[in-house]
Amino acid sequence: MFAQAGAKIVAVQDVGATVYHPDGIDLGALKAHLAAHGTLAGAPGTETIAGDDFWGVPCEFLVPATLESQINRYNADRIAARIIVEGANGPTTPEAEAILADRGIVIVPDVLANAGGVTVSYFEWVKDFSSFFWSEDEINHRLERIMSEAFQVIWQLAEERKLSLRTAAFVIGCSRVLEARAIRGLYP
């Protein structure tokens, strides 16, 4: 997604290896190498680096996308990214989040970063239930609108109340549940 938007991917890590190139990695070549060799190590145009060095790679965005608690008190002080977009569920421990906040690093929490998949699943349910037929473009347009609005509301609350994006997302989520409960009541 980032590469499709024109971003330069400078490091990739999986369970077996971490590869890096400061001028960017050719993702097509990396995928082909992985398919042919079963490892990222040795991919053309990359340098294999130690796994722990991944956290210190200078970059704008860091996307932890596999494991829970992978950003923790042991590596949070080395992170060189300005923004972390949590692709995995719970990749940042509370201790690490505090360290990152003190350093001014913005975290887009998993509950927001992963909401697109849940939203599209809802669209699929609505389509099936109601026999609607939406094109991929219509779904992408609806998704972009919903996600943009959600991000704006969360960002605004975080700014107004000096909250992290995670706390703002939880405040909004809990408020909406309480509003729905007040309107609809509790079901047995």
Z-matrix of the N, CA and C atoms (Angstrom, degrees):
N
C 1 1.438
C 2 1.528 1 110.49
N 3 1.316 2 116.99 1 -48.14
C 4 1.468 3 119.77 2 179.65
C 5 1.523 4 110.25 3 -63.06
N 6 1.335 5 116.51 4 -44.89
C 7 1.466 6 120.24 5 -179.66
C 8 1.522 7 110.66 6 -63.47
N 9 1.320 8 117.99 7 -38.73
C 10 1.460 9 121.72 8 178.57
C 11 1.524 10 111.28 9 -63.40
N 12 1.332 11 116.38 10 -27.19
C 13 1.463 12 121.22 11 179.16
C 14 1.531 13 111.85 12 -87.76
N 15 1.340 14 116.28 13 2.76
C 16 1.457 15 120.13 14 176.83
C 17 1.511 16 115.56 15 99.82
N 18 1.330 17 117.29 16 4.94
C 19 1.455 18 119.99 17 179.58
C 20 1.527 19 110.59 18 -74.48
N 21 1.301 20 115.86 19 151.42
C 22 1.461 21 122.68 20 176.26
C 23 1.523 22 106.90 21 -95.39
N 24 1.316 23 116.83 22 120.91
C 25 1.468 24 122.37 23 178.61
C 26 1.523 25 107.33 24 -89.13
N 27 1.340 26 117.45 25 117.38
C 28 1.467 27 120.49 26 -174.53
C 29 1.527 28 113.59 27 -103.27
N 30 1.328 29 118.05 28 -16.66
C 31 1.471 30 120.34 29 178.94
C 32 1.520 31 109.37 30 -152.17
N 33 1.335 32 114.47 31 144.96
C 34 1.464 33 121.73 32 176.39
C 35 1.519 34 106.74 33 -138.34
N 36 1.322 35 114.98 34 138.17
C 37 1.463 36 120.20 35 -179.37
C 38 1.516 37 109.48 36 -132.80
N 39 1.345 38 116.18 37 139.25
C 40 1.454 39 120.88 38 168.74
C 41 1.528 40 106.99 39 -134.22
N 42 1.302 41 116.81 40 -171.45
C 43 1.458 42 120.96 41 -175.22
C 44 1.527 43 112.35 42 -62.39
N 45 1.329 44 118.01 43 -24.58
C 46 1.455 45 120.50 44 -175.13
C 47 1.512 46 116.66 45 -99.16
N 48 1.327 47 117.95 46 -25.53
C 49 1.468 48 119.28 47 -175.12
C 50 1.520 49 110.84 48 -164.32
N 51 1.328 50 113.76 49 165.11
C 52 1.463 51 122.45 50 174.31
C 53 1.515 52 107.34 51 -128.45
N 54 1.340 53 116.01 52 127.74
C 55 1.465 54 119.92 53 178.58
C 56 1.519 55 109.29 54 -119.50
N 57 1.326 56 114.48 55 152.97
C 58 1.458 57 120.98 56 -172.41
C 59 1.524 58 110.22 57 -147.93
N 60 1.305 59 115.97 58 145.31
C 61 1.466 60 122.42 59 166.15
C 62 1.524 61 106.67 60 -156.18
N 63 1.325 62 117.70 61 121.06
C 64 1.470 63 120.70 62 -174.90
C 65 1.526 64 114.34 63 -63.57
N 66 1.329 65 117.64 64 -22.20
C 67 1.467 66 120.74 65 -179.92
C 68 1.521 67 112.38 66 -92.90
N 69 1.329 68 117.04 67 0.70
C 70 1.452 69 121.21 68 178.21
C 71 1.517 70 112.60 69 111.06
N 72 1.310 71 114.75 70 151.62
C 73 1.464 72 123.11 71 -178.24
C 74 1.524 73 108.60 72 -109.40
N 75 1.319 74 116.15 73 134.98
C 76 1.460 75 121.78 74 174.57
C 77 1.527 76 106.76 75 -77.14
N 78 1.348 77 116.44 76 104.04
C 79 1.464 78 119.89 77 -175.12
C 80 1.518 79 112.96 78 -66.23
N 81 1.317 80 118.20 79 -32.14
C 82 1.462 81 120.85 80 176.31
C 83 1.520 82 110.99 81 -62.13
N 84 1.338 83 116.33 82 -46.83
C 85 1.463 84 121.20 83 178.75
C 86 1.529 85 110.40 84 -65.60
N 87 1.333 86 116.66 85 -37.39
C 88 1.461 87 120.53 86 179.33
C 89 1.530 88 110.78 87 -64.53
N 90 1.327 89 117.34 88 -44.75
C 91 1.468 90 121.21 89 178.23
C 92 1.524 91 111.15 90 -62.49
N 93 1.328 92 116.36 91 -42.44
C 94 1.465 93 120.38 92 179.51
C 95 1.527 94 110.69 93 -63.53
N 96 1.336 95 116.28 94 -42.55
C 97 1.468 96 120.56 95 178.59
C 98 1.533 97 110.64 96 -63.05
N 99 1.315 98 116.06 97 -43.92
C 100 1.466 99 120.48 98 179.36
C 101 1.536 100 110.75 99 -61.85
N 102 1.323 101 117.09 100 -42.72
C 103 1.465 102 120.79 101 179.11
C 104 1.526 103 111.45 102 -64.47
N 105 1.323 104 116.40 103 -38.23
C 106 1.469 105 120.47 104 -176.88
C 107 1.525 106 113.25 105 -79.61
N 108 1.345 107 116.85 106 -32.51
C 109 1.462 108 119.87 107 -171.75
C 110 1.533 109 114.10 108 -116.89
N 111 1.327 110 117.79 109 -10.89
C 112 1.462 111 120.71 110 179.07
C 113 1.513 112 114.28 111 73.94
N 114 1.324 113 117.51 112 11.95
C 115 1.458 114 121.20 113 179.46
C 116 1.526 115 109.73 114 -151.11
N 117 1.313 116 115.57 115 153.00
C 118 1.460 117 120.60 116 173.08
C 119 1.525 118 110.92 117 -76.30
N 120 1.340 119 115.75 118 -29.19
C 121 1.464 120 121.24 119 -176.53
C 122 1.522 121 110.69 120 -54.62
N 123 1.315 122 115.08 121 133.67
C 124 1.454 123 120.70 122 177.54
C 125 1.514 124 114.74 123 82.62
N 126 1.315 125 118.33 124 7.65
C 127 1.462 126 120.61 125 179.91
C 128 1.523 127 109.56 126 -61.09
N 129 1.333 128 117.02 127 141.31
C 130 1.462 129 120.05 128 -177.92
C 131 1.531 130 111.79 129 -60.46
N 132 1.321 131 114.52 130 139.03
C 133 1.456 132 120.22 131 177.54
C 134 1.518 133 114.22 132 75.52
N 135 1.343 134 117.29 133 14.74
C 136 1.464 135 120.21 134 178.95
C 137 1.516 136 110.51 135 -129.98
N 138 1.304 137 113.98 136 160.79
C 139 1.460 138 122.16 137 172.72
C 140 1.520 139 106.69 138 -112.42
N 141 1.319 140 117.69 139 132.16
C 142 1.460 141 120.53 140 175.39
C 143 1.528 142 107.11 141 -82.34
N 144 1.332 143 115.39 142 127.33
C 145 1.470 144 120.56 143 -179.20
C 146 1.528 145 109.22 144 -120.96
N 147 1.318 146 116.33 145 165.66
C 148 1.464 147 121.39 146 177.99
C 149 1.530 148 109.82 147 -63.66
N 150 1.314 149 116.35 148 143.54
C 151 1.456 150 121.34 149 -178.24
C 152 1.517 151 113.76 150 -54.38
N 153 1.324 152 117.04 151 -41.19
C 154 1.463 153 120.00 152 -179.67
C 155 1.526 154 112.69 153 -68.21
N 156 1.329 155 117.10 154 -23.11
C 157 1.470 156 120.39 155 179.15
C 158 1.527 157 112.18 156 -71.38
N 159 1.319 158 116.32 157 -18.48
C 160 1.463 159 121.45 158 178.49
C 161 1.518 160 111.28 159 -54.06
N 162 1.324 161 117.17 160 -41.83
C 163 1.462 162 121.77 161 -174.79
C 164 1.520 163 112.83 162 -66.69
N 165 1.322 164 117.97 163 -23.40
C 166 1.458 165 121.56 164 -178.35
C 167 1.519 166 114.40 165 -97.29
N 168 1.330 167 117.78 166 4.87
C 169 1.466 168 120.31 167 179.93
C 170 1.531 169 109.12 168 -65.62
N 171 1.328 170 117.70 169 125.19
C 172 1.473 171 119.96 170 177.89
C 173 1.533 172 110.37 171 -65.43
N 174 1.327 173 116.03 172 127.25
C 175 1.467 174 120.97 173 -179.11
C 176 1.526 175 109.04 174 -164.16
N 177 1.310 176 114.95 175 165.12
C 178 1.462 177 120.55 176 176.41
C 179 1.527 178 110.13 177 -81.21
N 180 1.346 179 115.79 178 -46.95
C 181 1.459 180 122.45 179 -175.79
C 182 1.518 181 110.46 180 -120.32
N 183 1.316 182 115.89 181 138.60
C 184 1.460 183 122.56 182 171.87
C 185 1.518 184 106.14 183 -119.87
N 186 1.333 185 116.97 184 130.74
C 187 1.463 186 121.19 185 -178.04
C 188 1.523 187 108.87 186 -121.22
N 189 1.345 188 117.86 187 90.27
C 190 1.463 189 119.50 188 173.50
C 191 1.530 190 107.90 189 -73.61
N 192 1.328 191 116.58 190 116.81
C 193 1.460 192 118.90 191 -167.60
C 194 1.527 193 114.75 192 -126.35
N 195 1.325 194 118.37 193 15.58
C 196 1.460 195 116.39 194 -178.44
C 197 1.520 196 114.73 195 -130.05
N 198 1.292 197 118.11 196 -54.12
C 199 1.465 198 120.60 197 -168.51
C 200 1.521 199 114.05 198 -110.40
N 201 1.302 200 114.61 199 148.23
C 202 1.458 201 121.48 200 171.69
C 203 1.529 202 108.64 201 -71.75
N 204 1.305 203 116.73 202 145.04
C 205 1.473 204 124.49 203 175.55
C 206 1.523 205 114.11 204 59.88
N 207 1.333 206 118.19 205 25.74
C 208 1.461 207 119.37 206 -179.67
C 209 1.527 208 112.20 207 -75.07
N 210 1.333 209 117.75 208 -24.13
C 211 1.464 210 120.98 209 171.75
C 212 1.517 211 106.00 210 -101.72
N 213 1.319 212 115.23 211 116.89
C 214 1.462 213 120.24 212 -172.39
C 215 1.525 214 110.25 213 -140.14
N 216 1.307 215 116.50 214 -174.81
C 217 1.466 216 120.47 215 -176.45
C 218 1.524 217 112.67 216 -64.47
N 219 1.319 218 117.62 217 -17.87
C 220 1.460 219 120.73 218 -178.60
C 221 1.530 220 113.21 219 -83.64
N 222 1.332 221 117.38 220 -21.61
C 223 1.462 222 118.01 221 -178.67
C 224 1.539 223 113.77 222 -124.60
N 225 1.316 224 118.44 223 -7.74
C 226 1.467 225 121.23 224 -176.10
C 227 1.520 226 112.52 225 -61.31
N 228 1.309 227 117.76 226 -33.54
C 229 1.463 228 120.00 227 -178.37
C 230 1.531 229 112.37 228 -73.77
N 231 1.331 230 117.96 229 -13.99
C 232 1.471 231 121.36 230 -179.65
C 233 1.520 232 113.07 231 -96.42
N 234 1.309 233 118.03 232 -11.76
C 235 1.460 234 120.56 233 -176.07
C 236 1.522 235 109.72 234 -63.39
N 237 1.336 236 114.65 235 129.40
C 238 1.462 237 120.82 236 -175.67
C 239 1.531 238 112.54 237 -106.01
N 240 1.311 239 117.59 238 2.67
C 241 1.468 240 121.44 239 180.00
C 242 1.519 241 110.24 240 -77.06
N 243 1.327 242 115.41 241 155.85
C 244 1.467 243 119.99 242 174.10
C 245 1.514 244 111.29 243 -89.41
N 246 1.353 245 116.11 244 -29.96
C 247 1.459 246 121.56 245 -176.46
C 248 1.526 247 108.54 246 -136.13
N 249 1.319 248 115.80 247 134.19
C 250 1.463 249 121.50 248 174.77
C 251 1.518 250 107.41 249 -110.55
N 252 1.331 251 116.34 250 127.65
C 253 1.462 252 122.26 251 176.73
C 254 1.523 253 106.34 252 -112.08
N 255 1.312 254 116.44 253 109.48
C 256 1.458 255 121.06 254 -173.82
C 257 1.531 256 111.67 255 -76.30
N 258 1.313 257 115.95 256 99.89
C 259 1.456 258 121.31 257 177.14
C 260 1.516 259 111.99 258 -80.47
N 261 1.318 260 117.27 259 -31.54
C 262 1.461 261 122.38 260 177.70
C 263 1.525 262 109.37 261 -85.78
N 264 1.311 263 116.26 262 165.70
C 265 1.462 264 120.83 263 173.23
C 266 1.523 265 108.56 264 -83.45
N 267 1.324 266 116.09 265 122.41
C 268 1.458 267 121.85 266 176.21
C 269 1.516 268 115.67 267 61.23
N 270 1.328 269 119.96 268 43.55
C 271 1.459 270 119.15 269 -177.82
C 272 1.528 271 114.79 270 -76.19
N 273 1.339 272 117.30 271 -13.92
C 274 1.457 273 121.01 272 -176.38
C 275 1.519 274 109.93 273 -115.27
N 276 1.330 275 116.84 274 123.94
C 277 1.457 276 119.65 275 177.88
C 278 1.528 277 109.72 276 -74.32
N 279 1.333 278 117.74 277 157.92
C 280 1.473 279 119.64 278 177.26
C 281 1.530 280 112.96 279 -57.33
N 282 1.335 281 117.44 280 -38.71
C 283 1.469 282 119.97 281 177.98
C 284 1.524 283 110.93 282 -61.70
N 285 1.311 284 116.02 283 -44.37
C 286 1.463 285 120.26 284 179.60
C 287 1.519 286 110.84 285 -65.54
N 288 1.323 287 116.29 286 -39.21
C 289 1.462 288 119.17 287 179.58
C 290 1.528 289 110.95 288 -60.24
N 291 1.317 290 117.23 289 -39.91
C 292 1.464 291 120.48 290 178.11
C 293 1.532 292 111.02 291 -64.57
N 294 1.321 293 116.91 292 -42.13
C 295 1.471 294 121.08 293 178.59
C 296 1.529 295 109.75 294 -62.19
N 297 1.326 296 116.36 295 -45.54
C 298 1.461 297 121.20 296 -178.97
C 299 1.530 298 111.37 297 -65.31
N 300 1.324 299 116.91 298 -40.09
C 301 1.473 300 120.46 299 178.38
C 302 1.524 301 110.36 300 -62.25
N 303 1.329 302 116.96 301 -42.35
C 304 1.461 303 120.56 302 178.04
C 305 1.523 304 111.98 303 -61.70
N 306 1.316 305 116.19 304 -27.82
C 307 1.463 306 121.83 305 -179.79
C 308 1.532 307 112.06 306 -90.55
N 309 1.335 308 117.18 307 -0.53
C 310 1.460 309 121.07 308 177.76
C 311 1.519 310 114.55 309 78.07
N 312 1.317 311 117.65 310 19.19
C 313 1.464 312 121.74 311 179.19
C 314 1.527 313 108.51 312 -87.56
N 315 1.316 314 116.62 313 125.67
C 316 1.464 315 122.60 314 -179.08
C 317 1.522 316 109.37 315 -81.87
N 318 1.322 317 116.29 316 135.10
C 319 1.465 318 121.45 317 176.07
C 320 1.523 319 108.23 318 -115.84
N 321 1.341 320 115.85 319 120.58
C 322 1.457 321 121.09 320 170.49
C 323 1.524 322 104.52 321 -87.76
N 324 1.332 323 117.68 322 108.52
C 325 1.465 324 120.44 323 -170.31
C 326 1.527 325 113.56 324 -68.47
N 327 1.315 326 114.34 325 154.45
C 328 1.461 327 121.61 326 -179.47
C 329 1.523 328 112.59 327 -53.46
N 330 1.303 329 117.43 328 -37.82
C 331 1.466 330 120.94 329 -177.96
C 332 1.525 331 111.33 330 -62.04
N 333 1.313 332 117.76 331 -27.66
C 334 1.461 333 122.28 332 176.58
C 335 1.529 334 110.93 333 -93.62
N 336 1.329 335 116.51 334 -46.79
C 337 1.464 336 120.54 335 -176.62
C 338 1.531 337 112.19 336 -62.91
N 339 1.322 338 117.69 337 -30.33
C 340 1.468 339 121.65 338 -178.43
C 341 1.527 340 113.19 339 -96.97
N 342 1.302 341 117.68 340 0.26
C 343 1.467 342 120.54 341 -174.31
C 344 1.527 343 112.90 342 -67.61
N 345 1.308 344 118.13 343 -22.20
C 346 1.457 345 120.65 344 179.96
C 347 1.522 346 112.69 345 -61.54
N 348 1.324 347 116.94 346 -40.90
C 349 1.463 348 120.79 347 179.13
C 350 1.512 349 111.89 348 -64.28
N 351 1.316 350 116.42 349 -42.00
C 352 1.463 351 120.78 350 178.46
C 353 1.523 352 110.12 351 -66.59
N 354 1.319 353 116.55 352 -39.20
C 355 1.466 354 120.91 353 179.94
C 356 1.526 355 111.03 354 -64.45
N 357 1.314 356 117.53 355 -43.69
C 358 1.462 357 120.12 356 178.77
C 359 1.535 358 110.34 357 -66.35
N 360 1.323 359 117.69 358 -34.94
C 361 1.474 360 119.87 359 174.98
C 362 1.523 361 110.49 360 -61.40
N 363 1.327 362 116.75 361 -39.24
C 364 1.467 363 120.85 362 175.81
C 365 1.525 364 110.14 363 -63.30
N 366 1.335 365 117.16 364 -44.45
C 367 1.470 366 120.07 365 177.78
C 368 1.527 367 110.50 366 -56.38
N 369 1.331 368 116.65 367 -43.10
C 370 1.464 369 120.41 368 -179.80
C 371 1.531 370 110.75 369 -62.94
N 372 1.316 371 116.62 370 -40.64
C 373 1.460 372 120.88 371 178.59
C 374 1.528 373 110.00 372 -62.68
N 375 1.351 374 116.67 373 -46.73
C 376 1.469 375 121.06 374 179.56
C 377 1.521 376 110.32 375 -60.99
N 378 1.330 377 116.92 376 -45.18
C 379 1.466 378 120.51 377 179.21
C 380 1.524 379 111.11 378 -58.03
N 381 1.328 380 116.41 379 -47.98
C 382 1.469 381 120.00 380 -178.47
C 383 1.524 382 111.55 381 -66.34
N 384 1.322 383 116.39 382 -44.68
C 385 1.461 384 121.18 383 -176.60
C 386 1.523 385 111.64 384 -65.57
N 387 1.326 386 115.92 385 -38.80
C 388 1.466 387 120.98 386 -174.55
C 389 1.526 388 113.73 387 -102.37
N 390 1.313 389 116.93 388 2.44
C 391 1.473 390 122.27 389 -177.55
C 392 1.525 391 112.01 390 56.74
N 393 1.340 392 116.30 391 37.63
C 394 1.452 393 121.26 392 173.88
C 395 1.523 394 108.32 393 -82.01
N 396 1.298 395 116.49 394 155.31
C 397 1.446 396 121.55 395 175.88
C 398 1.513 397 108.30 396 -130.31
N 399 1.330 398 116.35 397 102.11
C 400 1.452 399 122.13 398 179.92
C 401 1.515 400 109.08 399 -106.73
N 402 1.319 401 115.81 400 143.01
C 403 1.461 402 120.15 401 175.49
C 404 1.533 403 108.83 402 -78.28
N 405 1.308 404 115.22 403 165.95
C 406 1.462 405 119.86 404 176.62
C 407 1.524 406 110.31 405 -60.24
N 408 1.335 407 116.94 406 -37.93
C 409 1.470 408 120.52 407 178.24
C 410 1.523 409 111.30 408 -62.67
N 411 1.344 410 116.86 409 -41.95
C 412 1.470 411 120.04 410 178.69
C 413 1.529 412 110.53 411 -63.55
N 414 1.323 413 116.93 412 -42.23
C 415 1.467 414 120.69 413 179.79
C 416 1.527 415 109.50 414 -64.38
N 417 1.322 416 117.03 415 -45.52
C 418 1.469 417 119.98 416 179.55
C 419 1.523 418 111.71 417 -62.58
N 420 1.325 419 117.12 418 -38.96
C 421 1.468 420 121.13 419 177.71
C 422 1.532 421 110.51 420 -63.43
N 423 1.327 422 116.67 421 -47.35
C 424 1.469 423 120.62 422 178.99
C 425 1.530 424 110.72 423 -62.23
N 426 1.329 425 115.90 424 -43.29
C 427 1.462 426 120.39 425 -179.79
C 428 1.521 427 110.86 426 -62.46
N 429 1.326 428 117.09 427 -46.19
C 430 1.460 429 120.34 428 -179.85
C 431 1.529 430 111.16 429 -60.63
N 432 1.319 431 116.95 430 -41.67
C 433 1.470 432 120.54 431 179.17
C 434 1.521 433 111.00 432 -63.08
N 435 1.313 434 116.75 433 -48.41
C 436 1.470 435 120.80 434 -177.86
C 437 1.526 436 110.95 435 -64.45
N 438 1.328 437 117.12 436 -45.64
C 439 1.464 438 119.88 437 -178.21
C 440 1.530 439 111.43 438 -67.74
N 441 1.322 440 117.07 439 -38.54
C 442 1.472 441 119.83 440 178.10
C 443 1.523 442 110.90 441 -63.81
N 444 1.323 443 116.05 442 -44.11
C 445 1.466 444 120.05 443 178.75
C 446 1.525 445 110.80 444 -63.69
N 447 1.325 446 117.21 445 -43.03
C 448 1.468 447 120.66 446 179.63
C 449 1.528 448 110.21 447 -61.73
N 450 1.322 449 116.65 448 -45.43
C 451 1.455 450 119.67 449 -179.83
C 452 1.526 451 110.90 450 -62.13
N 453 1.324 452 117.62 451 -43.66
C 454 1.462 453 121.18 452 -178.91
C 455 1.525 454 111.60 453 -61.47
N 456 1.330 455 116.76 454 -43.50
C 457 1.460 456 120.72 455 -179.88
C 458 1.526 457 110.72 456 -64.30
N 459 1.329 458 115.93 457 -43.69
C 460 1.467 459 120.33 458 179.83
C 461 1.523 460 110.31 459 -66.59
N 462 1.323 461 116.87 460 -44.68
C 463 1.470 462 120.23 461 -179.81
C 464 1.529 463 110.72 462 -61.04
N 465 1.321 464 116.39 463 -43.62
C 466 1.468 465 120.69 464 -178.73
C 467 1.534 466 110.94 465 -62.24
N 468 1.318 467 117.26 466 -45.82
C 469 1.465 468 119.93 467 179.03
C 470 1.528 469 110.71 468 -63.67
N 471 1.326 470 116.93 469 -41.59
C 472 1.466 471 120.45 470 178.94
C 473 1.526 472 110.46 471 -60.43
N 474 1.320 473 117.07 472 -42.97
C 475 1.461 474 121.06 473 179.08
C 476 1.527 475 111.66 474 -66.24
N 477 1.346 476 116.02 475 -46.53
C 478 1.463 477 120.69 476 -177.11
C 479 1.519 478 112.55 477 -62.33
N 480 1.326 479 116.08 478 -42.41
C 481 1.469 480 120.40 479 -174.25
C 482 1.521 481 113.79 480 -102.99
N 483 1.335 482 116.66 481 4.18
C 484 1.474 483 121.66 482 -179.62
C 485 1.532 484 110.70 483 57.34
N 486 1.341 485 114.99 484 51.24
C 487 1.458 486 122.70 485 -179.96
C 488 1.521 487 109.88 486 -110.90
N 489 1.317 488 115.91 487 161.13
C 490 1.467 489 118.91 488 169.92
C 491 1.530 490 107.50 489 -72.40
N 492 1.310 491 116.82 490 161.50
C 493 1.467 492 119.78 491 177.20
C 494 1.531 493 110.46 492 -62.73
N 495 1.328 494 117.41 493 -34.88
C 496 1.468 495 120.93 494 179.12
C 497 1.530 496 110.30 495 -63.52
N 498 1.326 497 116.67 496 -47.64
C 499 1.461 498 120.19 497 -179.59
C 500 1.529 499 110.33 498 -64.76
N 501 1.322 500 116.80 499 -41.68
C 502 1.466 501 119.95 500 178.49
C 503 1.526 502 110.78 501 -61.74
N 504 1.323 503 117.52 502 -41.53
C 505 1.472 504 120.79 503 178.31
C 506 1.521 505 110.62 504 -62.37
N 507 1.333 506 117.08 505 -41.92
C 508 1.464 507 120.10 506 178.90
C 509 1.525 508 111.66 507 -67.41
N 510 1.327 509 117.36 508 -39.51
C 511 1.465 510 120.83 509 178.31
C 512 1.529 511 109.79 510 -60.75
N 513 1.329 512 116.15 511 -46.81
C 514 1.470 513 119.86 512 -179.98
C 515 1.519 514 110.61 513 -65.01
N 516 1.324 515 117.28 514 -44.13
C 517 1.466 516 120.59 515 179.37
C 518 1.521 517 112.16 516 -60.45
N 519 1.323 518 116.74 517 -47.36
C 520 1.472 519 120.20 518 179.61
C 521 1.521 520 111.31 519 -65.14
N 522 1.329 521 116.65 520 -40.17
C 523 1.468 522 119.88 521 178.35
C 524 1.520 523 111.07 522 -60.84
N 525 1.327 524 116.92 523 -41.32
C 526 1.463 525 120.11 524 -179.79
C 527 1.522 526 112.10 525 -67.82
N 528 1.309 527 116.97 526 -36.49
C 529 1.468 528 120.09 527 176.52
C 530 1.527 529 109.54 528 -64.91
N 531 1.328 530 117.38 529 -43.69
C 532 1.467 531 120.37 530 179.10
C 533 1.521 532 111.66 531 -65.07
N 534 1.336 533 117.98 532 -38.23
C 535 1.467 534 121.23 533 176.90
C 536 1.529 535 110.65 534 -63.70
N 537 1.318 536 116.53 535 -44.02
C 538 1.465 537 120.46 536 179.52
C 539 1.520 538 110.35 537 -64.24
N 540 1.314 539 116.56 538 -39.58
C 541 1.467 540 120.54 539 178.74
C 542 1.525 541 110.34 540 -63.60
N 543 1.340 542 117.20 541 -41.59
C 544 1.464 543 120.52 542 179.84
C 545 1.532 544 111.03 543 -65.41
N 546 1.325 545 116.18 544 -37.42
C 547 1.475 546 119.73 545 -179.18
C 548 1.515 547 112.30 546 -76.04
N 549 1.326 548 116.54 547 -44.88
C 550 1.465 549 121.79 548 -171.95
C 551 1.518 550 113.95 549 -98.86
N 552 1.314 551 116.93 550 -21.79
C 553 1.457 552 120.02 551 -173.93
C 554 1.528 553 109.93 552 80.47
N 555 1.310 554 114.64 553 -178.45
C 556 1.465 555 120.01 554 178.65
C 557 1.514 556 109.23 555 -97.06
N 558 1.315 557 114.95 556 139.64
C 559 1.458 558 119.80 557 177.01
C 560 1.525 559 108.96 558 -95.68
N 561 1.341 560 116.69 559 143.33
C 562 1.481 561 119.14 560 -178.89
C 563 1.501 562 111.59 561 -69.12
